[in-house]
Amino acid sequence: MKFRSSLFLLPLAVLALKNSAKAQSVIIPIETANNALVLEANNNHDVNTVYFGPKLADSKEYNHIAPAVGKDNDYTGQMASVYTPAGSRNLLEPAIAVTHADGNQSLDLKYVSHKVDKVSDDVSLLTLVLKDNVYNTEVTLYYKSYFKDDVIEQWSTIRNGEKGTLVLNKFASANLYLKAGSFYLTQYHGDWAKEMRPETSQLTHGIKTLDSKLGTRADLFQPPVFMVSMDKPATEDEGTVMYGSIEWSGNYRTDLELDPENNLRVISGINNYASAYQLKAGESFTTPPFLSVLSRNGKGDASRKLQHWARNYKLLDGNGNRLTLLNNWESTYFDFDETKLAALLKDTKKLGVDMFLLDDGWFGNKYPRNGDHSGLGDWQETKTKLPNGIASLVKGATDNGVKFGIWVEPEMVNPKSELYEKHPDWVIKQPKRDEYYFRNQLVLDLANPAVQDFVFGILDGLFTKNPDLAYIKWDCNAVIYNAYSAYLKKDQSQFYVDYMRGLYKVLSRIRAKYPKVPMMLCSGGGGRVDYNALQYFTEFWPSDNTDPLERVFIQWEYSYFYPAISSSNHVTDWSKLPVKYRVDVASMGKLGFDIVISKLPENDLKFVQDAVKNFNGFKDIVWHGDQYRLLDPRENPVASVAYVNEAKTSAVMFNYLVNYRYDEGSKAPIRLKGLDPAKQYKIKETNLYPGTKSGINENQIYSGDFLMKIGINPHVNSGRSSVVLMIEAV
Ligand code: DGJ
């Protein structure tokens, strides 16, 4: 803890200073490898952010930041607040807004104490306690810093120390304050099969809000991830950029407010839309974390830090292995039986992947799931389709030397189901209004503990009956319309929050009992991905759009925020592009197939079998290495991405034609990144289609220096639309 007696002079702060001449300010720096976030509890006991940028060589000098830069005309002394309270002297967007038991809506939060705990060599946790001097409301802010990766997670706990109920009208996780000449926001929008479309614009004064009100899955329209570049839009390797995201799978809200002093206030948390939360006397509310990573070396560096952090600290089994698979969704849809599946199990083995994944359509008897209008909720095998049950399929897989995984969509119900007939009160719907469907289905009320037990029971039942079940694809295909919980009765404004908390409770119970089994977080349309959910899942489904040309773009954008090991990429027949292009694109992540193996022409079959073997040879580099984006498909006719292992001894470089106009291709060498300049490397083309030869000279030795300054031309053109190169140190 460091003390400083002078502080930057603000009109109101001066008054306060006079009134408490003895008070001293407290400087609280949060340092990571390259950055410092510096907070200051000033003489008025307000806690403000005084700095977020490159860390100083001498930490004592953080004391001098505020007087050096704090010439702003901030009438309130709160523009830079670490957690802006509403209703007292604040004039801007608050982080917290409450209604006290007596109906009063004011709050002012003053510094009480702080402490820093070292969680490990890499991780520290700052706990900062603030309190209102008039009302017994306490807020504890947490800053968990991950030193090596320059990542900070922030969240808050709000405690109601009053005798009556405190209503939380807004309850953000983080309230950041950035200083720069100008700010450029990169945000994402989308819809089914059009996920992760980026838009970059300069932020102007006022508030830009990113949010979701979809209830179950934010990503359909607007994923919670974003980037803020400072002074100019960051490029792949240059510029200052902060990535941010709330770790919450439901409704979120991020306000980016360029304030009157030209500084950027970033306030992010659960969306308070229709969600005023009641805290009874003595109760606390803890928000989900908001994460940020700050880099001065461009978007690539920020993404490698975030991916590294995710593999080490968030994503389930982030440094582990994954199963390659054959999925039957696009080859059979709902139309299968034991005979068809027996053939697919053989195809799985023939293809050489680890597992067969049985998709939607295996359940429901009174209302069999033969289409998407019926059966959701009735998780018993359809006797007419699968008379011998899942157990015999698991056995069949084992007999074929492959593993078996299964699809579920446990949060959902079709109105045409026994579950709906038995438990209409478990279904989210307005009691006095017509039902309204998304994909002919409704969402179950996970705010209700009985529904939580039911959903847990679906998974628990499957695992108990089939201990060898190796994988779960957990789907979520509906948003929440007509939000209303029969269970919550008069407390409807708790619904959106309690739904998500209910889901997390179920997932924690599943993970407590089945810690290791890989699970895919799936949602047809928009994916459903954030770092709260990814604690429970090993991978996510980026999009139903598996056209590889589209996927080059979709995976490119997701990769800024999520590591390749978490990206489930399936080869399908969605596109007319050659099977090689499809497999190469899907190999930049967790490779899977959803094609009819038995119908593949001989050379295609030979190609995919070899490609699976090749993938097994380089998957460690893709899954656990560092990703470097070399050529941006939005700016070039060729997209190029490389993954480099930690020792810089092996790399794999993927190159794709993305512009099919006449004579387009890679006309010049593409410069690599992330290699060791002093090492010597050989380059070999892999995933060659049977009967084709590579023009790449395998015997030529290049230094890393050469490859990073001059590069290598993969000779991508319309005849070689996809080229994968292995780069090995000699
Ligand atoms: C949506 C998923 O994205 C698909 O892969 C498939 O599992 C269907 N749901 C099944 O209904």
Boltz pocket constraint, residues with backbone or C-beta under 6 A from the ligand:
constraints:
  - pocket:
      binder: B
      contacts: [[A, 329], [A, 359], [A, 360], [A, 407], [A, 475], [A, 477], [A, 522], [A, 523], [A, 524], [A, 525], [A, 541], [A, 543], [A, 544]]
      max_distance: 6.0
